[in-house]
Amino acid sequence: MSKEEANQLAYGVKDAVRILGISRSLLYQEMKAGRIKSVKVGRRTLIRRVDAEAWLEQKANENY
């Protein structure tokens, strides 16, 4: 993740899957299930950085 990406408040789907290291289909499954929150801005779907971090933290805690 670049320094610029780390400072972004939200990511588009393409950037979110790359940053989280998951597939596009898994991202959409997690959003549909309500485990990753997303925001619609016009036609774009955005995942806020804090929501991506919260999802990753939840997954880490499930594994312990």
Secondary structure, DSSP 8 states (H G I E B T S, - for coil): --HHHHH-SEEEHHHHHHHHT--HHHHHHHHHTTSS--EEETTEEEEEHHHHHHHHHHHHHHT-
